[in-house]
């Protein structure tokens, strides 16, 4: 069973039909509900993938003559006859949208796991940007879905036989899916901040290493420069073993500098950080856990 534009015009009138033709012939249209007095339309935009990228498809529904019709190939094909059956159609589209959101959630899980395990891929920022862009688009899409479905609910709850409770649950499911998407956006921001902190920490370590090298070789350069002066009365000038003494002095300074910095780092790590810092934290946590276990043991 089908309808033509002439059939629609006979019910809605010429002016309304012309407006519908403009909307129904758009390739991509925002989700929207229209009350047409003698019927109503529900333009449903849903998520899909095209050319391996997130995209949208649009279904155009109209309610005329107590039936729901979908517009395809310049004709209106019968979909269902009751509001409950039409809600099932919307739920089917919602389940597809939910699957796509879960796919992005799984991708974010993988990205987080590699990041927090210290296996950050070189393409992290590219992957992060793609996820951020698509999930932001999904968030805007779901927000628009909620507005359109609430308009439909306000229109339908006045009619007898409208599944108000089921439709309320349907809107709540969309809101929950939207909150899930917003949670993914928050996790993306946390992952980006952690990635940035790792990069900054690596940069600081490189700068610290260069500073150590400068601190070690600066006194050596000063000593070499001192003994390289063409002046009288230099130390070891007339000593046949003078060159060896200078080499021993330079080597000793280098050895003391290297061992001294490592010794300081070892003392800082083992004594101050672990024994005085970390161990205290874990001791406090362990004592609190033991208190809780004793309190609730039977």
C-alpha positions as CSV (number, residue, x, y, z in Angstrom):
1,X,0.0,0.0,0.0
2,X,1.4,3.4,-1.0
3,X,0.5,7.1,-1.3
4,X,1.5,9.7,-3.8
5,X,2.1,13.4,-3.4
6,X,-1.4,14.0,-4.8
7,X,-2.9,11.9,-2.1
8,X,-1.0,13.9,0.5
9,X,-2.0,17.2,-1.1
10,X,-5.7,16.1,-0.9
11,X,-5.4,15.7,2.8
12,X,-3.0,18.5,3.8
13,X,-3.5,21.1,1.1
14,X,-1.2,22.6,-1.5
15,X,0.8,25.0,0.7
16,X,1.7,22.4,3.4
17,X,2.5,19.8,0.7
18,X,5.0,22.2,-1.0
19,X,6.7,22.8,2.3
20,X,6.9,19.0,2.9
21,X,8.4,18.4,-0.5
22,X,11.2,20.8,0.2
23,X,12.0,19.1,3.5
24,X,11.6,15.5,2.3
25,X,13.9,16.0,-0.7
26,X,16.8,17.1,1.4
27,X,19.5,14.4,1.5
28,X,20.3,15.1,5.2
29,X,17.9,16.8,7.5
30,X,17.9,17.4,11.3
31,X,15.6,15.3,13.4
32,X,12.4,17.2,13.7
33,X,8.7,16.9,14.4
34,X,5.9,18.8,12.6
35,X,2.3,19.0,13.6
36,X,0.2,19.3,10.4
37,X,-3.2,19.4,12.0
38,X,-4.6,16.7,9.7
39,X,-1.5,14.6,10.5
40,X,2.1,15.0,11.5
41,X,5.6,14.2,10.2
42,X,8.6,12.9,12.0
43,X,12.0,13.4,10.3
44,X,14.4,11.0,11.9
45,X,18.1,11.4,11.4
46,X,20.2,8.4,12.5
47,X,23.9,7.5,12.7
48,X,25.7,5.3,10.1
49,X,29.1,4.8,8.5
50,X,29.9,5.8,4.9
51,X,33.4,5.4,3.4
52,X,34.7,4.3,6.8
53,X,33.6,7.6,8.4
54,X,30.8,8.6,10.7
55,X,27.8,9.9,8.7
56,X,24.0,10.3,8.8
57,X,21.0,8.9,7.1
58,X,17.5,10.4,7.3
59,X,14.1,8.7,7.3
60,X,11.0,10.8,6.5
61,X,7.8,9.6,8.2
62,X,4.3,11.0,7.9
63,X,1.2,10.1,9.8
64,X,-1.9,10.3,7.6
65,X,-5.2,8.5,7.5
66,X,-4.4,6.9,10.9
67,X,-1.3,5.2,9.5
68,X,2.4,5.8,9.4
69,X,4.2,6.1,6.0
70,X,7.8,6.4,5.1
71,X,8.9,8.4,2.0
72,X,11.2,6.6,-0.4
73,X,11.7,6.9,-4.2
74,X,9.0,9.6,-4.5
75,X,6.3,7.4,-2.8
76,X,5.0,6.9,0.7
77,X,5.1,3.3,1.7
78,X,3.1,1.9,4.7
79,X,5.1,1.3,7.8
80,X,2.6,0.6,10.6
81,X,-0.8,1.7,11.9
82,X,-0.4,2.3,15.6
83,X,1.7,4.7,17.7
84,X,3.1,1.7,19.6
85,X,4.3,0.0,16.4
86,X,5.9,3.3,15.3
87,X,7.7,3.5,18.6
88,X,9.1,0.1,17.9
89,X,10.4,1.5,14.6
90,X,12.1,4.3,16.4
91,X,13.6,1.9,19.0
92,X,15.1,-0.1,16.2
93,X,16.9,3.0,15.0
94,X,17.9,3.8,18.5
95,X,19.5,0.4,19.0
96,X,21.7,1.0,15.9
97,X,22.7,4.3,17.3
98,X,23.6,2.7,20.6
99,X,25.8,0.1,18.9
100,X,27.7,2.9,17.2
101,X,28.3,4.7,20.4
102,X,29.5,1.5,22.0
103,X,31.9,1.0,19.2
104,X,33.4,4.4,20.0
105,X,33.5,3.5,23.7
106,X,35.5,0.4,22.9
107,X,37.9,2.3,20.8
108,X,38.4,4.8,23.6
109,X,39.0,1.8,26.0
110,X,41.8,0.6,23.7
111,X,43.3,4.0,23.5
112,X,43.3,4.5,27.3
113,X,44.7,1.0,27.9
114,X,47.7,1.6,25.6
115,X,48.2,5.1,27.1
116,X,48.1,4.0,30.8
117,X,50.3,0.9,30.1
118,X,53.0,3.2,28.8
119,X,52.6,1.9,25.2
120,X,51.6,5.3,23.7
121,X,51.3,4.9,19.9
122,X,52.9,7.6,17.6
123,X,49.4,8.2,16.2
124,X,47.8,8.9,19.5
125,X,46.9,12.5,18.7
126,X,45.4,11.6,15.4
127,X,43.3,8.8,17.0
128,X,42.4,11.1,19.9
129,X,41.3,13.9,17.5
130,X,39.1,11.5,15.4
131,X,37.4,10.2,18.5
132,X,36.9,13.7,19.9
133,X,35.4,15.0,16.7
134,X,33.0,12.1,16.1
135,X,31.8,11.8,19.7
136,X,31.2,15.6,19.8
137,X,29.1,15.2,16.7
138,X,27.2,12.3,18.3
139,X,26.6,14.4,21.4
140,X,25.0,17.2,19.3
141,X,23.0,14.7,17.4
142,X,21.5,13.1,20.5
143,X,20.7,16.5,21.9
144,X,18.7,17.3,18.8
145,X,17.0,13.9,19.1
146,X,15.8,14.7,22.6
147,X,14.2,18.0,21.6
148,X,12.4,16.4,18.6
149,X,11.1,13.4,20.6
150,X,9.8,15.7,23.4
151,X,7.9,17.7,20.8
152,X,6.4,14.5,19.5
153,X,5.6,13.4,23.1
154,X,3.8,16.6,23.8
155,X,1.7,16.2,20.7
156,X,1.0,12.5,21.3
157,X,0.1,12.4,25.0
158,X,-3.1,14.3,24.2
159,X,-4.3,11.5,22.0
160,X,-6.1,8.4,23.3
161,X,-4.1,5.2,23.1
162,X,-0.7,7.0,22.9
163,X,2.0,4.9,24.7
164,X,3.0,7.7,27.1
165,X,5.0,5.5,29.5
166,X,6.9,3.6,26.8
167,X,7.7,6.9,25.0
168,X,8.9,8.4,28.3
169,X,11.2,5.4,28.7
170,X,12.4,5.9,25.1
171,X,13.3,9.5,25.8
172,X,15.1,8.5,29.0
173,X,17.1,5.9,27.0
174,X,18.2,8.6,24.6
175,X,19.2,10.9,27.5
176,X,21.2,8.0,29.1
177,X,23.0,7.4,25.8
178,X,23.7,11.1,25.6
179,X,25.2,11.1,29.1
180,X,27.3,8.1,28.1
181,X,28.7,10.2,25.1
182,X,29.4,13.1,27.4
183,X,31.3,10.7,29.7
184,X,33.4,9.6,26.8
185,X,34.2,13.2,26.0
186,X,35.3,13.7,29.7
187,X,37.5,10.6,29.4
188,X,39.0,11.9,26.2
189,X,40.0,15.1,28.0
190,X,41.6,13.2,30.8
191,X,43.5,11.0,28.4
192,X,44.7,14.1,26.5
193,X,45.8,15.8,29.8
194,X,47.7,12.6,30.8
195,X,49.4,12.4,27.4
196,X,50.4,16.0,27.6
197,X,51.8,15.5,31.1
198,X,53.9,12.5,29.8
199,X,55.3,14.6,27.0
200,X,56.1,17.5,29.4
201,X,57.7,15.1,31.8
202,X,59.9,13.6,29.0
203,X,60.8,17.1,27.9
204,X,61.7,18.1,31.5
205,X,63.9,15.0,31.8
206,X,65.7,15.9,28.6
207,X,66.3,19.4,29.8
208,X,67.5,18.0,33.2
209,X,69.9,15.7,31.4
210,X,71.3,18.5,29.4
211,X,71.7,20.6,32.6
212,X,73.6,17.7,34.2
213,X,75.9,17.5,31.2
214,X,76.5,21.2,31.4
215,X,77.2,21.0,35.1
216,X,79.7,18.1,34.7
217,X,81.6,19.5,31.7
218,X,81.7,23.1,32.7
219,X,84.3,22.7,35.4
220,X,86.3,20.4,33.1
221,X,86.3,23.1,30.4
222,X,87.4,25.6,33.0
223,X,90.3,23.4,34.1
224,X,91.3,22.6,30.5
225,X,91.1,26.3,29.7
226,X,93.2,27.2,32.7
227,X,96.0,24.8,31.8
228,X,95.9,25.8,28.2
229,X,96.9,29.4,29.0
230,X,100.3,30.5,27.7
231,X,101.5,32.0,31.0
232,X,104.5,31.3,33.3
233,X,104.2,29.6,36.6
234,X,101.4,27.1,35.7
235,X,101.0,24.1,38.0
236,X,102.8,21.0,36.8
237,X,104.5,23.0,34.0
238,X,108.0,21.6,34.9
239,X,106.8,18.3,36.2
240,X,107.5,15.4,33.7
241,X,104.3,13.7,34.9
242,X,102.2,17.0,34.7
243,X,100.0,15.8,31.9
244,X,99.1,12.6,33.7
245,X,98.3,14.6,36.9
246,X,96.0,16.8,34.9
247,X,94.3,13.8,33.3
248,X,93.9,12.2,36.7
249,X,92.3,15.4,38.0
250,X,89.9,15.7,35.1
251,X,88.9,12.0,35.4
252,X,88.4,12.3,39.2
253,X,86.2,15.3,38.8
254,X,84.1,13.5,36.1
255,X,83.8,10.4,38.3
256,X,82.8,12.3,41.4
257,X,80.2,14.3,39.4
258,X,78.6,11.2,37.9
259,X,78.6,9.2,41.1
260,X,77.5,12.1,43.2
261,X,74.5,12.9,41.1
262,X,73.5,9.2,41.0
263,X,74.0,8.9,44.7
264,X,71.8,11.9,45.4
265,X,69.0,10.5,43.1
266,X,69.2,7.1,44.8
267,X,68.9,8.6,48.3
268,X,66.0,10.8,47.2
269,X,64.2,7.8,45.6
270,X,64.8,5.2,48.3
271,X,64.8,7.3,51.4
272,X,62.7,10.4,51.0
273,X,60.2,9.3,48.4
274,X,59.6,5.6,49.2
275,X,60.4,5.2,52.9
276,X,59.2,8.7,54.2
277,X,56.5,9.3,51.6
278,X,55.0,6.3,49.8
279,X,55.3,3.8,52.7
280,X,53.4,6.2,55.0
281,X,50.6,6.5,52.5
282,X,50.2,2.7,52.1
283,X,50.5,2.1,55.8
284,X,47.7,4.5,56.5
285,X,45.5,2.9,53.8
286,X,46.3,-0.6,55.0
287,X,45.3,0.3,58.6
288,X,42.0,1.8,57.5
289,X,41.2,-1.3,55.4
290,X,41.9,-3.5,58.4
291,X,39.7,-1.4,60.6
292,X,36.8,-1.7,58.1
293,X,37.3,-5.5,57.8
294,X,37.2,-5.9,61.6
295,X,34.1,-3.7,61.8
296,X,32.1,-5.7,59.2
297,X,33.4,-9.2,60.0
298,X,30.9,-11.7,61.4
